[in-house]
Amino acid sequence: MNDSKRIPVAVVGVGRMGQHHARVYHELPSVQLLTVVDADAQRRDALADKFGCDALASVDELLEKYPHVQAASVAVPTVHHEAVAGQLMAHGVACLVEKPLAQSADVAHRMVESAKKFNVLLQVGHTERFNPAVRAIASWNFIPRFIECDRVSPMTFRSVDVGVVFDMMIHDLDIVLKLARGKVKDVAACGVNILGTHEDIADARIVFDDGCVAKLTASRLAMKTERKLRVFSESGYVSLDYASKSGTAIRRTGNIEQLLEIRNQLADGADLSALRYTDLVAMEELTINDEEPLRAELTNFIEAVKGDQKPEVDAEAGLAAVNLAEAVVTAIRNHEWKGLDLKKLI
């Protein structure tokens, strides 16, 4: 593709996630990766050599050398999101900010207002939205009654400046907000901090005004990595494994005759203890493609910059996830555990 038709892009912050943004942009035919920006000279120079682009130390240098830059990924630490994205948006640069949008609801709100002020696209990098398994369940158009999310992994000693809610659970908070139809009515949570001042393990229960309930568990102190989602509704049940990109589903419409027969037999007092439930229902494997979620996310971002698509996770969605994450953290702080009085048990 002619360079004049490619979107000029930069990546600001090329650590754990930013380096992958640079890789994908380098691979996308509709993108011209101008430069990577990072305070670490060794890191930025290595990636610049690898992807054949420039390497700069600051956003000031980026805007001075490449005033025609149209879009940028912001993958710096969360506490710097507002400063970096704010400077870029003020110059009309569309931004995809890695999750979470900000470290607090107040900061996230200011960023959303800045995007409106400068009339520029602000998208949030909730990559799990682009997980093929999540896209598969969204296409079913379920009305959830109960959602269960488990996201646990061993400690990586990254993102320790925030707790596990903003580090890991926020992925599932965003997905729950995407799937649930109602508004958040109540949040209850508890958490434990082991290695620092922030929670390392958290469990939350979120109730929506339409009766839907979501239960979320996150831990960065587990012995192995597990990322699972289960959705129960009146029309079916879906179980997803993010890591393996696999899922199974039971649709009520595909099992209606068997369920009616069982209901009638139970009403008549029949003894069905010899039946195996799993043999009575028709399960199906979800069809899930192998597209890399980050590639799908950045493709959506570039198409949104061009005006050809809407952003999958816009600024308002990113703000909603931060608002809910902050509510969970507040609930954890307000949770009181008095322990057991052993004398009363004797």
C-alpha positions in Angstrom: 0.0 0.0 0.0 1.2 3.5 -0.8 2.5 5.3 2.3 0.2 8.2 1.6 -2.8 5.9 2.2 -1.4 4.3 5.3 -2.3 5.6 8.8 0.8 7.0 10.5 1.0 5.5 14.0 3.3 5.6 17.0 3.6 3.4 20.1 4.3 5.2 23.4 5.7 2.8 26.0 7.1 -0.4 24.6 7.3 -2.6 27.7 5.4 -5.9 28.2 2.3 -4.9 26.1 3.7 -2.0 24.0 6.2 -4.2 22.2 3.3 -6.3 20.9 1.4 -3.3 19.7 4.5 -2.3 17.7 4.8 -5.8 16.3 1.1 -5.9 15.1 1.3 -2.4 13.7 4.4 -3.4 11.8 2.4 -6.3 10.3 -0.8 -4.4 9.4 -0.7 -3.3 5.7 -2.9 -0.3 6.4 -0.5 1.2 9.0 2.8 3.0 8.8 4.6 2.5 12.1 6.5 5.8 12.4 8.3 5.3 15.8 8.3 3.7 19.2 8.6 6.0 22.2 10.2 5.0 25.5 12.4 6.4 28.1 14.5 3.3 28.0 17.0 3.8 25.2 18.0 0.2 25.0 14.5 -1.1 24.8 13.2 1.4 22.2 16.3 1.0 20.0 16.0 -2.8 20.0 12.4 -2.6 18.8 13.2 0.1 16.2 15.8 -2.1 14.7 13.5 -5.0 14.7 10.6 -3.3 13.0 12.4 -0.7 10.9 11.0 2.4 12.5 12.3 5.4 14.4 13.0 5.5 18.2 12.3 8.5 20.3 12.5 9.3 24.0 9.4 11.5 24.6 6.0 12.5 23.3 7.5 16.0 22.8 10.0 14.6 20.3 7.3 12.6 18.6 5.0 15.6 18.0 7.9 17.7 16.9 9.4 15.2 14.4 6.1 13.7 13.2 3.4 16.3 13.5 1.3 14.3 10.9 1.0 11.3 13.3 -2.7 10.3 13.3 -2.9 7.6 15.9 -1.0 6.2 18.9 -1.1 3.3 21.3 -0.5 4.4 24.9 1.1 1.5 26.8 2.9 3.4 29.6 2.1 2.7 33.3 -1.4 3.5 34.2 -0.5 6.5 36.4 0.9 8.2 33.3 -2.1 7.5 31.0 -3.7 10.9 31.5 -0.6 12.9 30.9 0.5 11.0 27.8 -2.9 10.6 26.2 -3.9 14.1 27.1 -0.9 15.6 25.3 -1.5 13.5 22.2 -5.2 14.2 22.1 -4.6 17.9 22.4 -2.7 17.6 19.1 -5.5 15.7 17.5 -4.0 12.3 17.8 -6.4 9.4 18.2 -5.4 7.2 21.2 -5.8 3.6 22.1 -5.0 3.5 25.8 -4.1 0.1 27.4 -6.4 -1.1 30.1 -7.3 0.2 32.6 -8.1 3.6 31.2 -7.0 5.2 34.4 -6.1 4.5 38.0 -9.3 6.1 39.3 -12.8 7.1 38.2 -12.0 10.8 38.5 -8.9 10.6 36.2 -10.8 8.4 33.7 -13.6 11.0 33.6 -11.2 13.8 32.9 -9.7 11.8 30.0 -13.1 11.2 28.5 -13.9 14.9 28.8 -10.6 15.7 27.1 -11.4 13.4 24.2 -14.7 15.3 23.8 -13.1 18.7 24.1 -10.6 17.9 21.3 -13.1 15.9 19.3 -10.7 13.0 19.0 -11.1 9.2 19.3 -10.2 7.6 22.6 -10.4 3.8 22.7 -9.4 1.5 25.5 -7.4 -1.7 25.2 -9.7 -4.2 26.8 -8.2 -7.0 24.6 -10.4 -9.7 26.1 -13.4 -8.2 24.2 -11.7 -9.4 21.1 -11.1 -12.9 22.4 -12.8 -15.3 19.9 -14.6 -17.0 22.8 -16.1 -13.8 24.1 -17.2 -12.8 20.6 -18.8 -16.2 20.1 -20.9 -15.8 23.3 -21.8 -12.2 22.4 -23.2 -13.3 19.1 -25.7 -15.6 20.9 -27.5 -12.5 22.3 -28.1 -14.2 25.7 -30.0 -12.3 28.4 -27.8 -13.4 31.4 -29.2 -14.3 34.8 -26.0 -15.3 36.4 -22.4 -14.7 35.3 -19.3 -16.3 36.9 -15.8 -15.2 36.1 -12.5 -16.8 37.4 -9.2 -15.2 36.5 -6.2 -16.4 38.5 -2.5 -16.7 37.8 0.9 -16.9 39.5 2.5 -13.6 40.6 4.4 -11.9 37.7 5.6 -9.0 39.8 4.3 -6.6 37.1 1.6 -4.0 37.6 2.2 -4.2 41.4 1.4 -0.4 41.6 -2.3 -1.4 41.5 -4.3 -4.2 43.1 -5.6 -7.3 41.4 -8.9 -5.6 40.7 -7.4 -3.0 38.4 -4.7 -5.3 37.2 -6.7 -8.5 36.3 -10.4 -8.4 37.4 -11.1 -5.3 35.3 -11.0 -7.5 32.2 -14.0 -9.4 33.5 -15.7 -6.3 34.8 -15.7 -4.9 31.3 -17.1 -8.2 29.9 -19.8 -8.4 32.5 -20.8 -4.8 31.7 -20.9 -5.8 28.0 -23.1 -8.9 28.6 -25.4 -7.7 31.4 -28.5 -5.7 30.3 -29.3 -3.8 33.5 -27.6 -1.2 35.6 -25.4 -2.0 38.6 -27.5 -1.9 41.7 -25.2 -3.3 44.4 -21.5 -4.3 44.8 -20.1 -6.5 47.6 -16.5 -7.6 47.7 -13.7 -8.9 49.9 -10.0 -9.1 49.3 -6.6 -9.9 50.9 -3.3 -8.2 50.4 -0.3 -10.5 50.9 2.8 -9.0 49.2 2.1 -5.3 49.3 -0.4 -2.5 50.1 -2.9 -3.5 47.4 -5.2 -6.6 47.3 -3.7 -9.6 45.6 -6.8 -11.8 45.9 -10.4 -10.5 45.4 -13.9 -11.8 45.1 -16.8 -9.6 44.1 -20.6 -10.0 43.8 -22.4 -7.5 41.5 -26.1 -7.3 41.4 -27.9 -5.6 38.5 -31.3 -3.9 38.6 -32.8 -6.5 36.3 -31.9 -9.3 38.7 -28.8 -10.5 37.0 -25.9 -11.4 39.4 -22.2 -11.6 38.5 -19.6 -13.3 40.7 -16.0 -12.6 39.9 -12.8 -14.0 41.4 -9.3 -12.8 40.7 -6.0 -13.8 42.2 -2.3 -13.2 41.2 -1.1 -15.7 43.8 -2.4 -18.9 42.3 -0.2 -21.9 41.4 -1.5 -22.0 37.8 -3.2 -19.8 35.3 -7.0 -20.2 34.7 -9.3 -17.8 32.9 -12.9 -19.0 32.7 -16.4 -17.5 32.1 -19.7 -19.1 32.6 -23.0 -17.5 31.6 -26.4 -18.9 32.7 -29.7 -17.7 31.2 -33.2 -18.9 30.7 -32.4 -19.8 27.1 -29.1 -21.6 27.7 -25.8 -22.0 29.3 -22.3 -21.3 28.0 -18.9 -22.2 29.5 -15.7 -20.6 28.1 -12.0 -21.2 28.6 -10.1 -18.1 27.5 -6.7 -19.7 27.5 -7.6 -22.6 25.3 -10.1 -20.6 23.2 -12.6 -23.3 23.7 -16.2 -23.3 24.8 -19.3 -25.5 25.1 -23.0 -24.5 25.1 -26.4 -25.9 25.9 -29.3 -24.3 24.3 -32.8 -24.7 25.7 -34.3 -24.8 22.2 -32.1 -27.7 21.3 -33.2 -29.7 24.4 -36.8 -28.7 24.9 -38.4 -32.1 24.2 -36.0 -34.0 26.6 -36.5 -31.3 29.3 -40.3 -31.5 29.0 -40.3 -35.3 29.2 -38.1 -35.2 32.3 -40.3 -32.6 33.9 -43.4 -34.7 33.3 -41.8 -37.8 34.7 -40.7 -36.0 37.8 -44.2 -34.6 38.3 -45.5 -38.1 38.1 -43.1 -39.2 40.8 -40.9 -41.3 38.6 -37.5 -42.5 40.0 -34.9 -41.0 37.5 -31.8 -41.6 39.7 -30.4 -44.1 37.1 -30.4 -41.5 34.4 -27.3 -39.6 33.5 -28.1 -35.9 33.0 -25.2 -35.4 30.6 -26.7 -38.0 28.2 -30.0 -36.2 28.1 -28.9 -32.8 26.9 -27.4 -31.8 23.6 -24.1 -30.0 24.1 -22.3 -28.2 21.3 -18.8 -26.9 20.8 -18.6 -23.2 20.1 -17.0 -22.3 16.8 -14.0 -20.1 17.6 -11.5 -18.7 15.2 -7.8 -18.3 15.9 -7.4 -14.6 15.2 -5.0 -13.0 17.7 -7.2 -10.7 20.0 -4.6 -7.9 20.0 -4.5 -7.9 16.2 -8.3 -7.8 16.0 -8.3 -4.9 18.6 -5.7 -2.8 16.7 -7.4 -3.5 13.4 -10.7 -2.2 14.9 -8.8 0.9 16.3 -7.3 1.7 12.9 -10.7 1.2 11.1 -12.3 3.5 13.8 -9.6 6.1 13.1 -10.5 6.0 9.4 -14.1 6.3 10.3 -15.0 2.9 8.8 -16.0 1.2 12.1 -17.1 2.1 15.6 -14.6 1.4 18.4 -15.5 -1.9 20.1 -14.4 -0.4 23.5 -14.9 3.4 23.4 -14.0 5.9 26.1 -17.4 5.6 27.9 -17.0 1.8 28.1 -13.5 2.2 29.5 -14.8 4.7 32.1 -17.6 2.4 33.1 -15.1 -0.4 33.8 -13.0 1.9 35.9 -16.1 3.1 37.8 -17.0 -0.5 38.6 -13.5 -1.5 39.5 -13.3 1.5 41.9 -16.7 0.4 43.4 -15.2 -3.1 44.0 -12.1 -1.7 45.6 -14.2 0.5 47.9 -16.3 -2.5 48.8 -13.2 -4.4 49.7 -12.0 -1.6 52.0 -15.4 -1.4 53.7 -15.6 -5.2 54.2 -15.1 -6.1 57.8 -13.8 -9.5 58.8 -13.9 -10.2 62.6 -12.6 -13.7 62.4 -13.8 -16.6 64.5 -14.2 -16.6 68.2 -12.9 -20.1 69.1 -14.3 -20.0 72.6 -17.8 -19.8 71.2 -17.2 -22.9 69.1 -16.1 -25.1 72.1 
